[in-house]
Amino acid sequence: MHKDNGVGQEKRIATESKSALDEILREGARRMLQAAIEAEVADYVEQHADLSDQATGRRLVVRNGNQPERTIQSSLGDIPVSRPRVHDRRDGERFTSSILPPYMRRTPALEALIPLLYLKGISTNDFPDALAAILGENAAGLSPSTISRLKEVWQGEHEQWANRDLSGKRYVYWWADGIYFKVRLTPERPCLLVIVGTLQDGTKELVAIQDGERESKLSWQELLRNLKRRGVADAPALCVADGALGLWAAMEQEFPQTREQRCWVHKTANVLDKMPKTVQPAAKQLLHEMYLSPTKLDALAAYHEFLTLYGAKYPKACECLKKDEDVLFTFYDFPAEHWRHIRTTNPIESTFATVRHRSRQTKGCGSRAATLAMVFKLAREAEKSWRRLNGYELIEKVIRGVRFADGVEVREAA
């Protein structure tokens, strides 16, 4: 009995300690958020401190009290915060906080969590329970009707985004892939076509997400023509994708100047899939040597060694490797600083790794339209953390057509 009382007391103390710690963390988060907002407002007012009304001499931009307190939902629970009010008397000017936008009610982490759970097969009615298990009782406000409204809002956001003007955009590299999902309300498995691009300053951005039909040439061609209609005039220098896509036939017609690079992640998986597990570790190491070698000559040496070693016993694996030989090593003709980015479709793979190819483990998503909206929202949240391209200052040389061999600029003889 004494032992049971001791265990019960330990559990009670642990529970109380956790509750106290959660409260401390929430209060710390509140103070940090409030301090950041106050500093943002103070900086804005200070930047315009020299502006004044010529007639009255009063400053045009001043702090003007606080707006009513509002609650932000976060993974730590509800965080109350009060946003300072700024009185900007200049015509057409208005202060908008980048830290706490006017209608923000949830942290970005929660904005990403909802589409992630949806794509893993959580139905609208099951969301309150699922979110409560993750976020605790503070998720109570996210009812099925709230989730339904969010889906409608995100569908509208995607539609508007998918028709945005792309004039003046100059994409240097593209990564393309097709993401399949199982949808409960239709027997089909829709394929969402995704393109991520690199701009001239080295930043990566989401270029397109569109519903397609089994990665067909026609579906990709519709997407590419849509991009051209909306202002994409210059072909990217390089496109990275899997070899099984109808994308390449579409690219040949719409952007024939763009060079091809097969994704080594896809190629490695496809080759190893045609070999027994006992030899896969050694074969994988040799495949890695092909795209991690410092020169194309060394890469080709590893390539031919693979064919010699495994050609007789595993002809299907070797045939899978050989069919793309001319587009597996294109990256060697681009700056070495860019290689880690352009050898694979990692910007897409990492974004959708938790939800793609999971149809057997999940009940599937609800509808095609909602699935498209959720994928769009998840990608847009992931976009915020995408890293800038290494060696981005070399992008201008790629655009100008400067030649590179084994990742090094080729200097023309005088």
C-alpha positions, 0 to 999 in steps of 0.5 A: 500500500505504501508502495502504491501511495509512493507511485501515485505521489510520484505521478502526481508530482510529475504531472504537476511539474509538467503543468508548471513547466508548460506554464513557464514555457508559455509565459516565456513564449508570450514575453518573447513574442510581445517583446519582438512585436514591441521592438518591431513597432519601436523600430518602425516609429524610429525610422520615420521620426524625422517626418512631420506635418508642415502645418502643425509640426506634429510627427506623422508616425507615432505609437498610439496605445495598444489594440485589444489582446488576442490569443495565438494558438501554438504548440505550447497552447494559447498565448495571449498577446497585445499588438501595439497600435501605430498611427501613420498619418501619411496617405496610403501608408499603414503599418503591418506587423510581419511578426503578427499579421492582422488576421493571424490566429495560429502559429505557422507550425499549426498551419503545417500540422493540419494539412500534414494530418489530413494528407495522412488520412485524418478525416475532418471529424477526427481532427479535434481528437487528433489535435488534442492528442498533440496539442492538448486541450488548447486545440479545442477551438479547432472543430470540424466546422473550423477545419472545413472553413480552413480547407475552403480558404486554402482552396481559394488561396491555391486558385489565386496563387495558381493564376499569379503573374510570373512576368519577370521571373527568371528560373535557373534550375527546376526540380519536378516530380509527381506526388500520388495520393489515395483519395477516399471519395474517388477510386482514382489516385490523383497525381499532383505535379510539382515544380520547385525553382531557383531564382537569380538570387539563389532562393528556392520557391514553389513554382507550380502545384497542379492536379494531373493524370498519371504524370502524362505528357499532356498533363505536364504540357498543360502545366508548362504552357500555363506557366508560359502564359503567365509570364515565364519566358526564359527556359531554365538552364537545367531541370532535375526529375525522375526518368519515368515522367512524361515531363521530359517529352513535354519539356522537349516541346515547351522548353527545348533549351533546358538540359536534363538531369536525372534524379540520383535518389530515384535512379538509385532506388530503381536500380537497387529494387532490381537486385537482391538485398544481399548485394544492395549495400555494395551496389549502393556504395558504387552508385554513390561513387558515380555522383559523388566523384570529383570529376566526370571521368571518375564518375564514368569509371565507377559507372563502367565498373558497376556494369562489368561487376553486375551486368551478367547476374543482374541485367535488369538493374544494369539496363535501368542504369544504362538507359539514362547514361547521357543525362545522369552526369549533366550536373558536372557541366554546372558549378561544383557549388551547385552540385549538392542541389541539382543531383537530386529532387531533394527540395520536393522529396524532403517536403513530401517525404512524410506523406507520399507513397503512404496509401497502404498505411492511411485511409486516404484523403477526402477529395481531390480538391481538398488534397490539392489545397492541403498539399499546396498549404504544406508546400508553402509552409515548407517553402519558408525554410528552404535554403538558399543555393550554395554559390548563388553568386555563380548563377549569373554565369550560368544564365550567361552561358559560361561553360563549366567542366567538372564544376570549374569555370572553363577559361577561354584561351587568350 
